[in-house]
Amino acid sequence: MESFVYTSLPSRVVFGAGTIDKVADEILRLNCQRALVLSTPQQAAQADSLAARLGSLSAGTFAQAAMHTPVAITEQAVAVARERQADCTVALGGGSTTGLGKAIALRTDLPQIVIPTTYAGSEATPILGETESGQKTTQRSVKVLPEVIIYDVDLTLTLPAPQSITSGLNAIAHAVEALYSPEANPIISLLALEGIAALARALPVIVDRPRDREARSDALHGAWACGVCLGSVGMALHHKLCHVLGGTFDLPHAEAHSVILPHAVGFNETAAAGPMRKVADILGSASAAEGLFDLAQRLNAPVCLKEIGMPIDGLDRAADLAVALPYPNPRPIARDGIRTLLDDAFHGRRPRPTKNRSLTSADA
């Protein structure tokens, strides 16, 4: 048996239907009395409703969370939290709102409760990505790990299918990269395969029947499993590319993950043949890369960078940034190979099977 190290993350999970009713109990369980409710502008009405239900436990709302967690908005939120004497935050929404809660916690140590309404999975990680001056940087710290996650399947029943699909594919990306992380271990690998299977099973049903409660529960469970994987082991090429595309070119986060994932997997598939064979088997495909691309197409998710706003004249800069400070990766990273990957992703080309390809000196 291979040696491994596994460190569990200290987080409480409340999963079910109607669990938003437990928010007040969880605030009190944290010995808190004044919760600042966070959301994006699009979910401000939901945040206001939750704050009203909390009554005296609410310190009001801050509804300016934004994609890629801009530092300027975090500074505004911290000022509001201090002004209102908040002693915890409740983040209601997707990855943008969760990111804001984490950024506030990094600066203030305020405890966090997160109520995810998408399948982003970031609520289960001690990872924070922030954007400033066109650069997105990430850090890993238990200070930003939410103390409590409340998963309420009912809150996802009205999540539009396109958003469900892209956030679900984003979650799958977390699990896929966990399988070939240098810190991979048997526990996380099992959870990764469970998460991928749950989402691959649920997402097609959600497209056809958006209010299917069993599929929604499967997807939310899968998102949690994939998020735990990302939080427990390191990230690789896929996440590096998505951080570059989001932070520098302001591409939508989940959509960028949907596009890049098959190409990053295709790049790494030969170097991580064992775990990627398991992903291919789950997807019923000849290769993991092809299976992920076909799944995205079947779900009508974006499959090319140009359709989500990437300028073609930005591909060279993206390649430069991706190789400047690369994340650990099973296959060595060189600019030519990354530039080719980005070109394929830009045009939406179907990844080529990797089983018969070898690493050449040009891209090793």
N, C-alpha and C positions, 0 to 999 in steps of 0.2 A: 504494500500500500504506500502511496506517496505521502510524504510529510506535508502538513499544512498548518496554517494558523487561522483561526476564526474568532473574531471579536463581535459579540452581539451589541446592538445599539439600544440604549435605554429610552424606549418610547412606548406610550400606552396607546392602544388601538381600540376604538369602539366601532363595531361594524354591524350594520343592519338596516332596517327600514324605519323611518320616523325618528332616527337617533338625534336629529337636530334638537329634539326636545330635551336632550341631556346636556346641552351646553352650559346652562346655569349650574348644574351639579358639578360639572368638570371645572368650572371657574372656582367654585368654592373648594373643591378638592385640592386645587393648587394654592389654597389660602389667599386667594385674590378677591378683590371687591370692585374694581373699576376696569372693565375690559374695553379697549378701543377696537371697534369692529372695522376691518379692512376690506376693501374691494376695489375693483376697477370702476371707472365711470359707468360702464355698461351694466354693472350689477349693483349700482348704488341703491336702487329701490329694495333689493333683497337685503342689503346691508342695513338699511334704515328699518326694515321690518324686523330683522333679528335684534337690532339694538333696542327697539321698542319692546320686544318680548322680554328682553333681559331686565328692563326696568331700572331699578337702582343699581344693578350690577354693570350698567353700561356707562362708558365714558364718551359715548357718541361714536361717530364714524369718521373714517378717512377713506374717501372713495377715489383716489387718484393713482392707484397702482398701475404700472405700465410695463409693457413687454421689455425684457432684458434688464429689469431693475435699475433704472437710471439713478445714479448717486444723488443727483439734485432732488429728485422726488423723495428719496429716502430721508434726506436732510429735512425736508418739509414735514414729513410724517413724524420724525423724531421730535421736532419742535412742538407739534400738536400733542403728541403723547405726553410730553413733559408739562405743557401748559394745562392739560386736563388731568394731570396726576394719574395717568393710567398705570396700573400695576400688572397688566398682561395684555396680549393682543389676541383677537380672534380673526383669523384670515378666512374669508368666505369667497371661494372662487377657484381659479386654475393656477397655473404655474406663476403667472405674474404677481398675483396677490400673495401666494405663498412666499415668493422671493422677497417681497416687501417685508413681510413679517420676519423673515430670517435676517434681513439687513437691519431692521430695527433691533432685533435681539442681539446682533453682533455689537451694536453700539451702546445698548442699554441694559443687557441681560434680562429684559422682560420675558417671562414665560410665554409660550405660544400654544394656542389651540388652533388647529387647521381643520377646515371643513371643505374638502375638495369637491368641486362640481365638474371636473373633467378627469381625464385619465393620465395626467402629467406624471404623477408618481414622485414629484420632487419633495412632497411633504414627508416622505419616508427617508430622506437623506440628510446628512450633515454637510451638504454642499451648497454653496452660495455663488452665483454668478452675478457680477455687477458691471454696469457699463458707464464709462466716463470718457469724454473726448474721443468718441468713436472706437474705443477699445473695450472689449469684454474680458474681464479677468475672473478666474474662479479660485475659490479656496475651500478647504475642508476643515471644519471645526465643529466639535460637539456643541459649541455655544449656539450654533444656528439650527441644531436639530430640534424640531418641535417636541414639546413634552407630551402633547395629546393630539391624536388624529381621530376625528369623528367622520366615519364614512356613512353617508345616508344614501342608500340606493334611490330613494324617492327624488332626491335633488338632481339625479342624472337622467330621469325619464324624459325631460324636455330638452336635454342637450341636443342641439341640431346634429343630424347625422354627419355632415362634413367635419364639424369640430370634434365629434366623437371619434371619427376615423383617424384624423391627424394626431390627436392627443394619444390615441391608442397605439398608433405606430411609433410615436415618440417613446411610449413606455416599453414597447418591444425592443427598441434600440438599447435601452438600459440593460435589459436582460441578455441580449445577444453579446454585448461587449463584456459583460461580467463573465461569460463563459470562457473567454480567452485572456482575461486579465492576469497579470503576473501574480496577483493575490487570490486567484481563483481557488475555491475549496469545495469539497463535496456537498456541503450544506447549501451554499449559495448556488451551486450549479443545479441542484435539484429544484430549488426555488425558481431559478431562471427558466428552466424548461417548463415548470408548472405555469409560470406567468405567461410565457410565449404561447403555450397551448390554450390557455384560457382566453386570451385576447384573440388569437387566430380563430377560435371557435365562435366567440361572441360577436366580433365586429361585422361579419357578413349578415348575421341575424339582425343586428341593429340597423343596418342599411335598409333591410326589408320591413322590419317591424320595430320602429324606434322606441316604442313603449313596452317592449317585451321585457318583463321584470327579471326573468331568469338570465337573459343575455346581459342585461345591465348589471346584474349582480356578479356574473362571471367576469365582465370587463373591469368592474371596480376592484374585485379581488385580484385579478391579474395585474392591474396597475399598481396595487400595493406590493405584490410580490416582486414586480420588476423594479419598483422604487427601492425596496430593501436591498436588492442586488446592487444597484448603482451606489447606494449609500455605504455598502459593506466592502466593496473592492474598487480598484482604480478604473479610470476612464481611458479610452484609447483613441484611435484616429477618428472614428465617427464623431465623437463629441468634440474633439478639437476642431474639426471642419465646421461643425454646426455653430460653435462658439465664435469662430472667425466670421462666418456668414451672417450671424445675427448681430454681433457686436459692431462689426465694421460696415456692413451693408444694410443693416436694419431689416433683414429678411424675417418673416414671421417664424417664430421658434418651432412650433410643432410641424409646420409645413416643410421647413428646411430638413428636419429629421426624416420626414416621410421620403423626401427626394434622395437624400444622401445615403440612407441606410443600406439599400441594396448594393450601391457602388463601393462603400467602405467594406462591406462584407465580402464582395467580390475581390477586392484588393487583398484582403487578409485570408481568404478561404483556404488557399494552399498551405499557408503557414499555421493554420488552426484547423486542420482537416478533421480531427476527431470530434470536437464539439460542434463544428459547423455541419457535420454529417447528421448529428442529432436534430439540429434545427431543420435541415432539409427533410428529414423523416417526418417531423411534426407537420410540416407544410405540404407533404406529399409531392416533393419536387426533386429533380435531379441534383440540384445544388441549392444551398441556402440563399445565395444571391438571387438566383432566378426565382425561387419561391417567394422571397420578400418583394421583388419587383412585381411579380404576377399578382400577389395579394393586394398590393397598392393599386394596381390597375383595376382589379376586380371591384375594389371598394371605391373607385373613382377619386382616389387621392391624387394629389399632385405628384408627377413623376419627372418633371424637369425644372431646373432652376429658373429658366427664362420665364416660365409662367407664374412664378411667385416674386418677380421683381429683380432678379439678379442681372446686372448689366454685363454684357459679354466682355467689355473692356476691364472688368474687375477681376477676371479669372486669374490673371497673372499675379495681381496683388494678393489675392486669396491664397494662391499656392505659396507665395513667399512667406506669408504670415503663418501658414500651416506648418511649414518646416522650420521656422525660426526657433520656436520653443515647443518641440513636439512632445506629445504625451507618450508614455510607454506603449509599445505596439508589437504584436507578434511578428510582423514583417517589417524589416527596416524601411524607413521613410526617406525617399529622395524626391527632389522637386519634380523631375520629369514624370515620375509615376503619379504624383499627386496632381500635376497639371492635366494629365490625361484623364484621370478619374473625374476631375471637375468638368472637363469638356464633355465627357460622357453624360454626367449628371445635368449639365446645362441643356443639352439637346434631348435628354430623356431616352437615351439608348438603353436597350435591354442589356444587362450585364452578361458578359460571355462566361460560359462555364469555366471553372478554374481547374477542374480535376486533371486536365491534360496539359495545363500550362506550367511552365517552370519559371522561377525567378531568374531574370537575366541580370548581367552585370550593370545594365543601365538603370535598373530599378531596384536593385538590392541594396 
